[in-house]
Amino acid sequence: MSVAHLIQFKTTKPDEIAAQLRGYIERELDRSPPRGFIIARILKSTDGKSVAFYTEWESAEALDDTCDSAPWEACMDLNEIHAQDREDETYTIA
């Protein structure tokens, strides 16, 4: 079953986080997409206080495999430098 994964970063530096996420998408997801990857989007709040990273996957297993990869972990670590808080949620796509 397909899943959507949403990570929301609370931040005073949304441009830095968005830039890191764009770089990750270009380097990792666009060039050689991992097994089960469907789509990624970066969402910036209109008040400039948060950035969300939305991805869709063919299965929860495909998401888990990618989240355990070094590039994903490095990107998340860099984002957490500029974030005051981070929330992750995974949804089933019906």
C-alpha positions as CSV (number, residue, x, y, z in Angstrom):
1,M,0.0,0.0,0.0
2,S,1.3,3.5,-0.9
3,V,2.4,5.9,1.8
4,A,3.0,9.6,2.1
5,H,5.6,10.9,4.5
6,L,5.6,14.5,5.8
7,I,8.4,16.1,7.7
8,Q,7.7,19.5,9.1
9,F,10.6,21.7,10.3
10,K,9.8,24.7,12.5
11,T,12.5,27.3,11.7
12,T,13.5,30.9,11.5
13,K,15.6,30.1,8.5
14,P,13.2,28.5,6.0
15,D,15.4,29.3,3.0
16,E,18.3,27.3,4.3
17,I,16.2,24.2,4.9
18,A,14.4,24.5,1.5
19,A,17.8,24.8,-0.2
20,Q,19.1,21.7,1.5
21,L,15.9,19.8,0.6
22,R,16.2,21.0,-3.1
23,G,19.8,19.8,-3.2
24,Y,18.8,16.4,-1.8
25,I,16.0,16.0,-4.3
26,E,18.3,16.9,-7.2
27,R,21.2,14.8,-6.1
28,E,19.4,11.7,-4.8
29,L,15.8,11.5,-5.9
30,D,16.0,12.9,-9.4
31,R,19.3,11.4,-10.6
32,S,18.9,7.9,-9.3
33,P,15.5,7.5,-7.5
34,P,15.4,4.8,-4.9
35,R,13.2,1.8,-5.3
36,G,9.6,2.7,-4.5
37,F,10.0,6.5,-4.7
38,I,7.1,8.3,-6.4
39,I,7.3,12.1,-5.8
40,A,8.7,14.8,-3.5
41,R,7.6,18.3,-2.8
42,I,8.9,21.1,-0.6
43,L,6.3,23.3,1.0
44,K,7.1,26.6,2.7
45,S,4.6,28.2,5.1
46,T,3.3,31.6,4.1
47,D,4.3,33.0,7.5
48,G,7.9,31.9,7.0
49,K,8.1,29.8,10.1
50,S,8.2,26.3,8.8
51,V,9.1,24.1,5.9
52,A,7.6,20.8,5.0
53,F,9.1,17.9,3.0
54,Y,6.4,15.8,1.5
55,T,7.2,12.5,-0.3
56,E,5.2,9.6,-1.6
57,W,6.4,6.0,-1.7
58,E,5.0,2.7,-3.2
59,S,5.3,1.1,0.3
60,A,6.3,1.7,3.9
61,E,9.3,-0.6,3.3
62,A,10.6,1.5,0.4
63,L,10.3,4.6,2.7
64,D,12.1,2.8,5.5
65,D,15.0,1.7,3.2
66,T,15.5,5.3,2.1
67,C,15.3,6.8,5.5
68,D,18.1,4.4,6.6
69,S,20.4,5.6,3.8
70,A,23.4,7.9,4.5
71,P,22.3,10.6,2.1
72,W,18.8,10.9,3.7
73,E,20.3,11.0,7.2
74,A,22.9,13.6,6.2
75,C,20.2,15.8,4.7
76,M,18.0,15.6,7.8
77,D,21.0,16.3,10.1
78,L,21.9,19.4,8.1
79,N,18.2,20.6,8.3
80,E,18.1,20.1,12.0
81,I,20.9,22.6,12.4
82,H,18.5,25.3,11.2
83,A,15.3,23.9,12.8
84,Q,14.0,24.5,16.3
85,D,11.7,21.5,16.0
86,R,10.9,18.6,13.7
87,E,7.7,16.5,13.3
88,D,7.4,13.4,11.1
89,E,4.2,11.7,10.1
90,T,3.4,8.9,7.7
91,Y,0.0,8.4,6.1
92,T,-1.5,5.5,4.1
93,I,-2.7,6.7,0.7
94,A,-6.1,5.3,0.1
